[in-house]
Amino acid sequence: MNQPASTTNEAAATLEGWYALHDFRSINWTAWKAADDEERAGALDELNDFMKEWSDVEAAAAGSSTAYAIIGQKADFVMMHLRETLEDLNKLETEFNKTTFAKYTTKAYSYVSVVELSNYLGGKDEDPLQNPQIVARLKPVLPKNRYICFYPMNKKRDLSDNWYMLSMDERKGMMRSHGLIGRSYAGKVKQIITGSVGFDDWEWGVTLFSDDALQFKKLVYEMRFDEVSARFGEFGSFYVGSLLDTVSFGEMMKL
């Protein structure tokens, strides 16, 4: 008896690297203004100590962190962390929550994911984990560019426009075209894709870094005309911000 043809399409194989947490916070300015000078100074000292530990983690190749002031009303700042395990991220989040500075913040939004590379554009004849360039993309040091842009996204599952019902060859062809647009921005925009299926409400997080914020607009707009985005892309909220270090964080908090 002939067996019925399988209707299951081939899933893209993925490589995973460091786990990622985007921790968005808003500042309770009323409480901050009500605190005395000594309290505010102590809170900033604890924040500085917390942020200074990030360079030690990067030096040990155990993760990476950065912070950006968010422009607009969605949040006041974001801390993005990459670490080896989810437990490492949870410990980091808890350490921040224990600081005096944290009590002057409220939780605006968070996103949990893992750095991901798919086999849509890769070859099959080599062990990718033996390729230093691949490993560097799976466990990246976060750029310290002037601007950041983050947004979550899905691939559509809607009637005839269902990404997951396309064959592997169809998806590969479209992703190849999509990737060419991204590569045309090499040197202008650094992109980190994190997978979040089973981890958060969306399927992927996209984090872009650039020294020219207009490149975010140009890149995302150009990609909207590509079939992968035009037919199959669904996007969440966009967050854009400018780089923070211990000095600029202190300037931001001055009254």
Secondary structure by P-SEA (a helix, b strand, c coil): cccccccccccbbbbbcbbbbbbbbbbaaaaaaaccaaaaaaaaaaaaaaaaaaaaaaaacccccbbbbbccccccbbbbbbcccaaaaaaaaaaaaaccccccccccbbbbbccccccccccccccccccaaaaaaaccccccccbbbbbbbbcccccccccccccaaaaaaaaaaaaaaaaaacccbbbbbbbccccccccbbbbbbcccaaaaaaaaaaacccccccccccccbbbbbbbbcaaaaaaaacc
